[in-house]
């Protein structure tokens, strides 16, 4: 049996009760030439008025011409039993259809479109012969149809039924029908297809299977699956390594091509990195998958066998045709199969156990099923096959392997079961509404017309009931059954039997990110994997600290792992890109987690800050001692020479320079940020201008001693004071302009140093900062040049040579400062500036005043007027 279709509810008048028949188009192809397909009826006899009966009656219909090799699937007989069981329960329950008896017909579609059309037209015309759109039997009105597992069986009748507005219920996936028959009134006893796609994606992502292969039937249904599934997989991060198509095994005229295609599929499945195969087909195509394992025996292949995990959608059912009885099923070991959610129905198991080909005389299918399932023949159906096993009728359905029959109701059979209950519930609602308007006798005696069929749609859409399993059954707004999926793990055994274990579910009512529930520890994987969860990826996972870099020309699932760049991290595996830490954090060395940043600024508590502060204080103290010495010996020639007042100004400026370095140490505050650069610039400009004034004094003094020199009037305090004041005021003007344009302010730098949050003074206008430095450098350069020119002038206590060297040191320090300052960060940038201040100040102090202090302290005899005159002579 390849699929199952149902025509429902033809009126049978009866005194005191009302009998309806459910006609079912059932694809149970003939196994032998003598087989005549017929219709199965429970609860009434269509050709005559008769009491209600629980027996099955059989009525023959002509069999269409089919190829001899067309074979059936015994396992689908369970769908017939599910139908009969549902009808039996409904008829025995007076609360569902009181005073009504439900019956049905089963028609064989032979999994063939022509046969399906023929049976459809037969139901819509006279029962004796096919006359389209002509029905002379007023008791045989068709009011509903129950479709099969595959859309190709239900679709041919869709347009015909649409003309008569006859509802159709189908128990399989119908994406093609949804596209091709917009507006058609049919009802799907199968969960929504998007729910199954979402469940498959969730399952793949749960096990991190991002590199899979797909095997589909080479037909419209397969192409529809590819068109819908692959974009969804790509969106969720799953790549498809290959898509291979296959044909029906029954197309033996293409056997050579099928073998070549099978070898190609085998190499793709066994030769690639994909260990997960998504196998999508129709309900009867499972045999093709088993056939793959025998390809190496009949066709040359390149790949060696390996274990794979097969994922099967719910429309597939693990069933075999009779000649596959001896085939190994090891290839499906560990497979994960989606199936329509179905609870346990112990009553159905008991119902199936009592089935017997000798007692069920009116069941036109049971003998064919029995012969194929148990590999035996009945004595009355053969003439001379003595070597055959004879069917005794004592065989037990419970002893059959699951690929031929299961005692527990499968998901597809559960759909059949719910479909019958849905129609019964709709009929109950229909007749209940009629009873409100007229007497029961009028209702019973009334014939169902087309308007009744149309009204049945209204009640079917609003069906909502609890079946005998206690589950609520209802359709959504699209006419699709609101139900979920079970996930089964198929475990194959050496004796060619299998066990399926429920390991998870897909809940239709859960949020989209929580629809999947699965128990990993319950899953038994293929023996090839030694019970270790299979891996199916194109590239190995990237560890934390690395990110994925897609390989050029390949799918995004194939990538290289590259370390995270500086300042970025990845805390999980397989991150597409590394991310930055939050502002107050920085990456560790492995770039796999963030560490809190430390607050950094030059403090008095750290060695560097203490050292610089001590040096600044030392130089300040030295400057004070020098100033004290000069003040004590202020009347000596060595102090008086080169303008004593300029010497005092220079020493005071140097003292302030050393002390200004202390403003750079400690946490930046608004006042300290405003003062430190200005004070540094002002006092250094005063110091350098004093040095410049000293140099010019030397030059003017030498020139003024010449007879007739006009420069004598320039020699004096007025000249030197004007130089110091004008140069200092110029720097003061630059500093004032800096305060107006863009004053410094406390700032936080979280970028410059990865591990630190730097508290610093933002200089505001950087241009003005370098203008201050530039002006100071300009004064130093002028002082250096004038001192260099005057270094050899013959004068007593000539300071020009000391000033030349001091300016050389000063310029060298500040020329080195600029690149050092720009290449430093954080507190080290501040330390560079402090060092430059101290070094340049120390250069002036040592180079200019050390020789004089040496004479004052160690050679006081040289510091007198007599010695001075002697040296002149």
Residue pairs with C-beta under 8 A, 6 or more apart in sequence:
1 26
1 27
1 28
1 29
1 72
1 73
1 74
1 75
1 76
1 77
1 79
1 80
1 365
2 27
2 28
2 29
2 72
2 73
2 76
2 109
2 110
2 111
2 148
2 149
2 150
2 153
2 282
2 283
2 284
3 26
3 27
3 76
3 109
3 111
3 148
3 149
3 150
3 153
3 172
3 282
3 283
3 284
4 24
4 25
4 26
4 27
4 76
4 79
4 80
4 83
4 146
4 147
4 148
4 149
4 171
4 412
4 416
5 24
5 25
5 26
5 27
5 107
5 109
5 116
5 145
5 146
5 147
5 148
5 153
5 154
5 157
5 170
6 22
6 23
6 24
6 25
6 83
6 104
6 106
6 144
6 145
6 146
6 147
6 169
6 416
6 419
6 420
7 22
7 23
7 24
7 25
7 105
7 107
7 123
7 142
7 144
7 145
7 146
8 20
8 21
8 22
8 23
8 104
8 142
8 143
8 144
8 145
8 146
8 169
8 423
9 20
9 21
9 22
9 102
9 142
9 143
9 144
9 423
9 427
9 448
10 20
10 21
10 23
10 46
10 105
10 139
10 140
10 141
10 142
10 143
11 18
11 20
11 139
11 140
11 141
11 447
11 448
12 18
12 19
12 20
12 21
12 44
12 46
12 49
12 103
12 139
13 49
13 139
13 445
14 49
14 101
16 99
16 444
17 52
17 99
17 100
17 101
17 444
18 99
18 100
18 101
18 444
19 43
19 44
19 52
19 100
19 101
19 102
19 103
20 44
20 100
20 101
20 102
20 103
20 427
21 41
21 44
21 46
21 103
21 104
21 105
22 83
22 87
22 102
22 103
22 104
22 105
22 144
22 146
22 420
22 423
23 39
23 104
23 105
23 106
23 107
23 123
23 142
23 145
24 39
24 40
24 80
24 83
24 104
24 105
24 106
24 107
24 146
25 106
25 107
25 108
25 109
25 116
25 119
25 120
25 145
25 147
25 148
25 153
25 157
26 40
26 79
26 80
26 106
26 107
26 108
26 109
26 148
26 365
27 72
27 76
27 108
27 109
27 110
27 111
27 112
27 148
27 153
28 37
28 72
28 76
28 77
28 80
28 108
28 365
28 368
28 369
29 66
29 70
29 71
29 72
29 108
29 110
29 111
30 36
30 37
30 63
30 66
30 70
30 72
30 110
30 368
31 71
31 72
31 322
31 368
31 371
31 372
32 368
32 381
34 381
35 63
35 368
36 60
36 61
36 62
36 63
36 364
37 60
37 61
37 63
37 107
37 108
37 110
37 364
38 58
38 59
38 60
38 61
38 106
38 108
38 364
39 58
39 59
39 61
39 105
39 106
39 107
39 364
40 56
40 57
40 58
40 80
40 84
40 104
40 105
40 106
40 363
40 364
40 365
41 56
41 57
41 58
41 59
41 103
41 104
41 105
41 362
42 54
42 55
42 56
42 83
42 84
42 87
42 88
42 91
42 102
42 103
42 104
43 52
43 53
43 54
43 87
43 88
43 91
43 101
43 102
43 103
43 104
44 50
44 52
44 53
44 101
44 103
45 53
45 57
46 59
46 103
46 105
46 140
47 59
52 91
52 101
54 88
54 91
55 360
55 361
55 362
56 84
56 360
56 361
56 362
56 363
57 362
58 362
58 363
58 364
59 105
59 364
60 364
61 107
61 119
61 122
63 108
64 110
64 112
64 114
64 115
64 118
66 110
66 112
66 115
67 250
69 250
69 252
70 110
70 111
70 250
71 250
71 321
71 322
71 323
72 321
72 322
72 368
72 372
73 284
73 319
73 320
73 321
74 319
74 322
74 369
74 372
74 373
74 404
74 405
75 317
75 319
75 320
75 403
75 404
75 405
75 406
76 149
76 283
76 319
77 365
77 366
77 369
77 373
77 405
78 352
78 405
78 406
78 409
78 410
78 413
79 149
79 412
79 413
79 416
80 106
80 365
81 348
81 351
81 352
81 355
81 413
82 348
82 409
82 413
82 414
82 416
82 417
83 104
83 106
83 146
83 416
83 417
83 420
84 351
85 347
85 348
85 351
85 417
86 416
86 417
86 420
86 421
87 102
87 103
87 104
87 420
88 351
89 347
89 468
90 96
90 97
90 102
90 420
90 421
90 424
91 97
91 101
91 102
96 424
96 425
96 428
97 424
97 427
97 428
97 431
99 440
99 444
100 427
100 431
102 420
102 424
106 364
106 365
107 119
107 122
107 123
108 115
108 119
109 115
109 116
109 119
109 148
109 153
111 150
111 152
111 153
111 284
113 152
113 156
116 153
116 156
116 157
117 156
117 157
117 160
118 130
120 156
120 157
120 160
120 161
121 130
121 132
121 160
122 130
123 142
124 132
124 133
124 135
124 142
124 160
124 164
125 131
125 132
125 133
125 134
125 135
126 134
126 135
126 136
126 137
127 137
127 140
135 141
138 447
141 447
141 448
141 449
142 164
142 166
143 166
143 167
143 448
143 452
143 453
143 456
144 166
144 167
144 168
144 169
144 423
144 453
144 456
145 157
145 161
145 166
145 167
145 168
145 169
146 168
146 169
146 170
146 171
146 416
146 419
146 420
146 423
147 153
147 154
147 157
147 168
147 169
147 170
147 171
147 172
147 186
148 154
148 170
148 171
148 172
149 171
149 172
149 282
149 283
149 315
149 317
149 412
150 172
150 221
150 282
150 283
150 284
150 315
151 170
151 172
151 173
151 174
151 175
151 176
151 177
151 221
152 176
152 219
152 221
152 282
154 168
154 170
154 172
154 174
154 177
154 186
155 174
155 176
155 177
155 180
155 181
157 168
158 168
158 177
158 180
158 181
158 184
158 186
159 181
159 184
161 167
161 168
161 184
161 186
162 181
162 183
162 184
162 185
164 450
164 453
165 185
165 450
165 453
165 454
165 457
166 453
167 185
167 186
167 187
167 453
167 456
167 457
167 460
168 184
168 185
168 186
168 187
169 186
169 187
169 188
169 189
169 419
169 422
169 423
170 177
170 186
170 187
170 188
170 189
170 190
171 189
171 190
171 412
171 415
171 416
171 419
172 190
172 283
172 315
172 412
172 415
173 190
173 193
173 196
173 313
173 314
173 315
174 186
174 188
174 190
174 193
175 193
175 221
175 224
175 225
175 228
176 220
176 221
176 224
177 184
177 186
178 193
179 224
185 457
185 479
186 479
187 419
187 422
187 460
187 475
187 479
187 480
187 481
188 479
188 480
188 481
189 415
189 416
189 418
189 419
189 422
189 481
190 314
190 315
190 340
190 415
190 480
190 481
191 314
191 340
191 341
191 480
191 481
191 482
191 483
191 484
191 485
191 506
191 508
192 476
192 478
192 480
192 508
193 228
195 484
195 485
195 506
195 508
195 515
196 313
196 314
196 338
196 485
196 506
197 228
197 229
197 232
198 232
198 506
198 512
198 515
199 338
199 485
199 487
199 506
199 515
199 516
200 229
200 278
200 311
200 313
200 338
201 232
201 233
201 236
201 238
202 506
202 515
202 516
203 311
203 336
203 487
203 504
203 516
203 518
204 210
204 212
204 233
204 236
204 238
204 276
204 311
205 236
205 237
205 238
206 516
206 518
207 533
207 534
207 536
208 535
208 537
208 541
209 238
209 275
209 276
209 309
209 534
209 536
209 537
210 237
210 238
210 239
210 536
210 537
210 538
210 557
211 238
211 239
211 241
211 273
211 274
211 276
211 536
211 537
211 538
211 557
212 233
212 238
212 239
212 240
212 241
212 274
212 276
212 277
212 278
212 311
212 536
213 240
213 241
213 242
213 243
213 244
213 268
213 269
213 272
213 274
213 276
213 277
213 278
214 226
214 229
214 230
214 240
214 242
214 243
214 244
214 277
214 278
214 280
215 244
215 245
215 246
215 265
215 269
215 277
215 278
215 279
215 280
215 281
215 289
216 222
216 223
216 225
216 226
216 243
216 244
216 245
216 246
216 280
216 281
217 245
217 246
217 247
217 248
217 280
217 281
217 282
217 285
218 245
218 246
218 247
221 282
222 245
222 280
222 281
225 280
226 243
229 278
229 280
230 240
230 243
233 239
233 240
234 240
234 556
237 556
237 557
238 557
239 538
239 555
239 556
239 557
239 558
240 555
241 268
241 272
241 273
241 274
241 538
242 268
242 272
242 274
244 261
244 264
244 265
244 268
244 269
245 261
246 258
246 261
246 262
246 265
246 281
246 285
246 288
247 254
247 257
247 258
247 261
248 285
248 288
249 258
249 287
249 288
249 291
251 258
259 295
259 298
259 299
260 299
262 291
262 292
262 295
262 299
263 295
263 299
263 300
263 301
265 292
265 295
266 292
266 295
266 296
266 299
266 301
266 303
267 301
267 302
267 303
269 277
269 292
269 303
269 308
270 301
270 303
270 304
270 305
270 306
270 308
271 302
271 303
273 536
273 537
273 538
274 536
275 306
275 307
275 308
275 309
275 534
275 535
275 536
276 308
276 309
276 311
276 534
276 536
277 308
277 309
277 310
277 311
278 311
278 313
279 289
279 310
279 311
279 312
279 316
280 312
280 313
280 315
280 316
281 288
281 315
281 316
282 315
282 316
283 315
283 316
283 317
283 319
283 412
284 317
284 319
284 321
285 316
286 312
286 316
286 317
286 318
286 319
286 320
287 320
287 321
287 324
289 310
289 331
289 332
290 320
290 324
290 327
290 328
290 329
290 331
290 332
291 327
292 331
293 305
293 328
293 330
293 331
294 327
295 301
296 305
306 528
307 334
307 525
307 526
307 527
307 528
307 529
307 534
308 331
308 526
309 334
309 335
309 336
309 525
309 526
309 534
309 536
310 331
310 332
310 334
310 335
310 336
311 335
311 336
311 337
311 338
312 318
312 335
312 336
312 337
312 338
313 338
314 337
314 338
314 339
314 340
314 411
314 485
316 337
317 410
317 412
318 332
318 337
318 402
318 403
318 490
318 498
318 500
319 403
319 404
320 327
320 403
320 404
322 372
322 373
322 375
325 375
325 404
325 496
326 496
327 496
328 496
329 403
329 492
329 496
329 498
330 492
330 527
332 490
332 492
332 498
333 490
333 491
333 492
333 524
333 526
333 527
334 489
334 490
334 491
334 523
334 524
334 525
334 526
334 527
334 529
335 489
335 490
336 487
336 488
336 489
336 490
336 503
336 523
337 487
337 488
337 489
337 490
337 500
338 485
338 486
338 487
338 488
338 506
339 410
339 411
339 412
339 485
339 486
339 487
339 488
340 411
340 412
340 414
340 415
340 483
340 485
340 486
341 411
341 414
341 483
341 484
341 485
341 486
341 505
342 409
342 410
342 411
342 413
342 414
342 486
343 414
343 469
343 470
343 471
344 408
344 469
345 408
345 409
345 417
345 468
345 469
347 468
348 408
348 409
348 417
349 407
349 408
349 409
352 397
352 407
353 396
353 397
353 398
353 407
355 366
355 397
356 393
357 363
357 366
357 367
357 370
357 378
357 391
357 393
358 393
360 366
367 378
367 381
370 376
370 378
370 391
370 395
371 377
371 378
371 381
371 391
373 397
373 400
373 404
373 405
374 389
374 391
374 395
374 400
375 389
376 388
376 389
376 390
376 391
376 392
376 395
377 385
377 388
377 389
377 390
377 391
378 390
378 391
379 390
382 388
397 405
397 407
398 407
401 496
401 497
401 498
402 497
402 498
402 499
402 500
403 496
403 498
409 417
411 485
411 486
415 481
417 467
418 467
418 473
418 481
421 465
421 467
421 473
422 460
422 463
422 465
422 473
422 475
423 460
425 459
425 463
425 465
426 456
426 459
426 460
426 463
427 456
427 459
429 459
429 462
429 463
430 452
430 455
430 456
430 459
431 443
434 443
434 446
435 443
460 475
460 479
461 475
461 479
463 473
463 474
463 475
464 472
464 473
464 474
465 472
465 473
465 474
466 472
466 473
467 473
471 483
473 481
473 483
474 481
474 482
475 481
475 482
476 482
482 508
482 509
483 508
484 505
484 506
484 507
484 508
484 509
484 515
485 505
485 506
486 502
486 504
486 505
486 506
487 502
487 503
487 504
487 505
487 506
487 518
488 500
488 501
488 502
488 503
489 500
489 501
489 502
489 503
489 522
489 523
489 524
490 498
490 499
490 500
491 498
491 499
491 500
491 501
491 524
492 498
493 499
501 522
501 524
503 518
503 519
503 522
503 523
504 516
504 517
504 518
504 519
505 516
505 517
505 518
506 515
506 516
506 517
507 514
507 515
507 517
508 515
520 533
524 531
525 531
525 532
525 533
525 534
526 534
537 557
538 554
538 555
538 557
538 558
538 559
539 548
539 557
539 558
539 559
539 560
539 561
540 561
541 573
541 574
542 548
542 559
542 561
542 570
542 573
542 574
542 575
543 561
543 573
543 592
544 569
544 570
544 571
544 572
544 573
544 575
544 590
544 591
544 592
544 593
545 563
545 564
545 569
545 570
545 590
545 591
545 592
546 561
546 562
546 563
546 564
546 570
546 575
547 561
547 562
547 564
547 570
547 575
547 576
547 577
547 578
548 559
548 560
548 561
548 562
548 574
548 575
548 576
548 577
549 559
549 560
549 561
549 562
550 556
550 558
550 559
551 558
551 559
551 560
563 591
564 570
564 578
564 587
564 591
565 578
566 587
566 754
567 580
567 581
567 586
567 587
567 754
568 578
568 579
568 580
568 581
568 587
568 591
569 578
569 579
569 580
569 581
569 587
569 588
569 591
569 592
569 593
569 594
570 577
570 578
570 579
570 591
570 592
571 592
571 593
578 591
581 587
581 594
582 594
583 750
584 596
584 597
584 750
584 757
585 594
585 595
585 596
585 597
586 594
586 595
586 597
586 754
586 755
586 756
587 593
587 594
587 595
587 754
588 594
588 595
595 755
597 750
597 755
597 756
597 757
598 755
598 756
598 757
599 756
599 757
599 759
600 753
600 756
600 757
600 758
600 759
600 826
600 827
601 666
601 667
601 668
601 758
601 759
601 760
601 826
601 827
601 830
602 608
602 609
602 612
602 664
602 665
602 666
602 827
602 830
602 831
602 834
603 609
603 665
603 666
603 667
604 610
604 613
604 665
604 666
608 827
608 831
609 665
609 666
612 661
612 665
612 831
612 834
612 835
612 838
613 661
613 662
613 665
615 838
616 658
616 659
616 661
616 662
616 834
616 838
617 658
619 654
619 658
619 838
619 841
619 842
619 845
620 655
620 658
620 659
622 845
623 651
623 654
623 655
623 658
623 845
624 655
626 651
626 845
626 849
626 853
627 648
627 651
627 652
627 655
629 853
629 856
629 857
630 639
630 644
630 647
630 648
630 651
630 852
630 856
631 648
633 639
633 856
633 863
634 640
634 644
636 856
636 863
636 864
637 796
637 797
637 863
637 864
637 865
637 868
638 797
638 852
638 855
638 856
638 862
638 863
639 647
639 852
639 856
641 796
641 797
641 799
642 694
642 697
642 698
642 797
642 799
643 693
643 694
643 697
643 717
643 720
645 717
645 720
645 721
646 690
646 693
646 694
646 697
646 720
646 724
647 694
649 686
649 690
649 724
650 687
650 690
650 691
650 694
650 844
650 848
651 849
653 683
653 684
653 686
653 687
653 690
654 687
654 841
654 844
654 845
656 679
656 683
656 686
657 680
657 683
657 684
657 687
657 837
657 841
658 837
658 838
658 841
660 676
660 679
660 680
660 683
660 837
661 680
661 834
661 837
661 838
663 672
663 675
663 676
663 679
663 680
664 676
664 830
664 833
664 834
665 830
665 834
666 672
667 759
668 746
668 747
668 759
668 760
668 761
669 746
670 745
670 746
672 761
673 744
673 745
673 746
673 761
673 762
674 739
674 743
674 744
676 761
677 744
677 761
677 763
677 769
677 772
678 735
678 738
678 739
678 772
680 837
681 731
681 734
681 735
681 772
681 773
681 775
681 776
682 728
682 731
682 732
682 735
684 776
684 837
684 840
684 841
685 727
685 728
685 730
685 731
685 775
685 776
685 779
686 724
686 727
686 728
687 841
687 844
688 727
688 776
688 779
688 780
688 783
688 810
689 723
689 724
689 726
689 727
689 728
689 779
690 724
691 783
691 787
691 803
691 806
691 807
691 844
691 848
692 723
692 727
692 779
692 782
692 783
692 786
693 719
693 720
693 723
693 724
694 720
694 799
694 803
695 783
695 786
695 787
695 790
695 799
695 800
695 803
696 719
696 720
696 723
696 786
697 715
697 719
697 720
698 790
698 793
698 795
698 798
698 799
698 800
699 786
699 789
699 790
699 793
700 711
700 714
700 715
700 719
701 715
701 795
702 790
702 793
702 794
702 795
703 709
703 711
704 711
704 712
704 714
704 715
727 779
730 775
731 772
731 775
731 776
734 768
734 771
734 772
734 775
735 772
737 768
738 764
738 765
738 768
738 769
738 771
738 772
741 764
741 765
741 768
742 764
742 765
742 768
743 764
743 765
744 761
744 762
744 763
744 764
745 761
745 762
745 764
746 759
746 760
746 761
746 762
747 759
747 760
747 761
747 762
748 757
748 758
748 759
748 760
749 757
749 758
749 760
749 826
750 757
750 758
752 758
752 825
752 826
753 825
753 826
756 826
758 825
758 826
758 827
760 826
760 829
760 830
763 769
773 814
773 817
773 818
776 814
777 811
777 814
777 815
780 807
780 810
780 811
780 814
781 807
781 811
783 803
783 807
784 804
784 807
784 808
784 810
784 811
787 800
787 801
787 803
787 804
787 807
788 804
790 798
790 800
791 798
791 800
791 801
791 804
792 800
792 801
793 800
796 868
796 871
796 872
797 852
799 848
802 847
802 848
802 851
803 847
803 848
805 847
806 843
806 844
806 846
806 847
806 848
809 839
809 840
809 843
809 844
809 847
810 840
810 843
810 844
813 836
813 839
813 840
813 843
814 836
814 840
816 836
817 832
817 833
817 836
820 832
820 836
821 829
821 832
821 833
821 836
824 831
824 832
855 862
855 863
856 863
861 867
